[in-house]
Amino acid sequence: MSRRITRATASAALVALTLGACAPSADSPEPGAAPGQGCDGDAVALDVWSWRTEDVKTYDRIFDVFEEANPCITVNFQAHLNTEYDQILRTGLTGSDGPDIAQVRSYGLLQPLVEGGNLEPLDDVVPALGEFDDAALDGARGREDGAVYGVPLATQTIQVWYNTAIFEENGLEEPETWDDFVALNDTLLEADVTPLAVGARDGWFVPTVHDALTAAQYGGADFQQALRDGETDFTDPAYVDSIQTLKDLQQYMPDDVTGVAYTDAQVLFTSGQAAMFAGGSYEQAFFQEANPDLELGVFQVPPPPGSALDHPVTPGYADGNWGLSATTQHRAESETLLTWLATPEFGQLVADELKQFSPIPGVEYADPLQQEMWDLYQENPAPYLLLVDYRYGDPVGTDLMGEAGQKLFLGDTDAAGAADIVQDGLSAWWTPGE
Amino acid sequence: MSRRRTAALPTPVALLFLLPAAALFAVFVLYPMATALTYSLFSWRGTAQEEFVGAANFVALFTTEPYRSQLPRAFGHNALLFAGAMVAQNTVGLLLAYVLHQRARFRRLFQVLFTMPYLVSPLVVGYLWSLLLSPLFGPVNALLRAVGLDAVAQPWLGDPDTALWVVVLVTAWQWVGFPLLVYGAALGALDPSTQEAAMLDGASSAQRFWHVTLPLLTPVIGTVSVLTFIFSMEAFPIPYALGGSSGSPAGATDVMSLLFYRTAFHSGASNAIGVSSAVAIVLFLVIVGVSVAFTRWFRGVERRLT
């Protein structure tokens, strides 16, 4: 009996270990590349990897446009499950049957591939990168050498969504001042409508809500620069004040907000039980699908008196890039495709077909709401601070604010204590000014 | 003895038959194990292996933040998961098995019913319960309020004081069929004459359970306990579904596997592979060490009782 136990012990415990070693990659068979019309020689098939399993058909349509213009190149687009993509990509790029071009993450999560030498710098490969906004390119830069390792794919913006029907019923309008914002929250509360649909059980969502409501109060891009220059840290009074504002607004959120899941908050808003949702531009597709009758509006939260900035801002961040594998066998063809991925033609397809914001200059949006969000971001952009600059080490800034915000909502800490949690956690790998 | 000798194959042939299994074991078990061990002994720059650093990753795990404070916290939560499972899962499983053993009618039906959740993916079970326990739309709190128990209705997963116990109970809800089946089989295999002898001596049913049945079950209790320990240490899908990768709320449901997951795949840290492999090795050593010690100790208990 005892030997059986020991053996069972050993074999089950091994599972823990196999977790540690990366699984071998899935085979990616090279399909025969048939040359398109107008191609004299042999066609080359490029493997392009993505984590957007839901967009495979759309990407196939998009790449048809490219293949028509480049008959000697076929694009073999493959999507892997989002949650497993990073592991699969790491194995693929270090092995022999990886992609030629891959969607890669932005900011901190891009670094393992850059540091491992798995991606090629693109500054000289794709001249059009010079026309991109710096904020978009920041998401594609190597931490150490500052070179650009990806063509930015999409941008997300963070603002407050509102249900226009509920606003009309209660005689409310988009707030111009902080007092307007507080007054409309009070009116909604009296009308028995949850003003702000927030779910703080999912830690990652807390920093999004914090920046949507208070980025202008702590100073947005100015504060980011002050941190980079080493002039301040997260215990800065302006940052503490912004966390206090989040606490003050808790009365307008659902009860027991730390028990409310992010998906609960989405349902609260789409079902018309809550009037506003502080969140990303990426919510639009889900909102409209969940409730096609929902009439949506967006606004930026005006900063409270005494804020670092005198105007509202829209936080945003780069969301994904196209990277070039260092081990590609089809370098010239890959460069042709990457160059196309930086053209306004592709950017417009991202806007029209994928319904995402493209950072490529000159793209326009047919959906008026999308155009409005983009214009607001262009007028007064701010970084989604903890995601943009503070995911280059362990622990990541967004996780820290998630935990700090949950403690704040639970009453286990005050605003200064929450700021300390963020600052102390980050000090494990970050020193202001470095 | 003699029969066994005639059945034995000549050694070379026996080795030949062992070869396929040994090869599979080497490729799918030993190789990944050795890989994880070597990974933990090197420093990494992203995906690139750098130089040999000996135990430096392990030292970092125990001396630098965030691991210094997160490792004991996560380990403590795993220990509570184990303690909770022993009470909520194994004790309840034993009692149910005993009750079902006493009454043959519907035994099969109830065994199947209690074992059903076992067949569902733990991730699905986790998400299901997170929906049931939602403070806004969840039927659990709605039911409590409907019967006037407003004071009992809680933000179950939003309160650090209750969240970990919810993880324990949901895990028990899913796995209670496992001890139920094992104990049920063991009870069925017990010699009924010992029960009859105790009955003739005038032992009450409680006395028969405590002084006859339970001691005879000791070897099985040992096995179930060790396996429960291993499952508790490796808990991942249910904590992940209920509290996300950071163990919400405020780290109250953080466990070792989540710490490993965050360290390996969630941070932009340069040496993520080195440190996360060290986490995996530490977890492995704890599981093996405690399981072997536990088994030895239980063998002693067994000997004294039987």
Interface residues (C-beta under 8 A of the other chain):
Chain A: M1 S2 R4 I5 T6 A8 T9 A10 S11 A12 A13 L14 V15 A16 L17 T18 L19 G20 A21 D86 Q87 R90 L93 T94 Y107 G108 L109 L110 Q111 P112 L113 V114 E115 G116 G117 N118 R143 A200 R201 D202 G203 W204 P254 D255 D256 V257 T258 G259 V260 A261 D264 V267 L268 R391 Y392 G393 D394 P395 V396 D399 G402 E403 Q406 K407 L410 D412 D424 G425 S427 A428 W429
Chain B: F28 V29 Y31 P32 M33 T35 A36 Y39 S40 R45 G46 T47 A48 T64 E65 P66 S130 L133 S134 P135 L136 F137 Q154 P155 W156 L157 G158 D159 P160 P219 G222 T223 V226 L227 I230 F231 M233 E234 G243 G244 S246 S248 P249 A250 G251 S257 F260 R262 T263 A264 F265 H266 S267 G268 A269 S270 A272 V275 S276 S277 V279 A280 I281 L283 F284 I287 V288 S291 V292 T295 R296 F298 R299
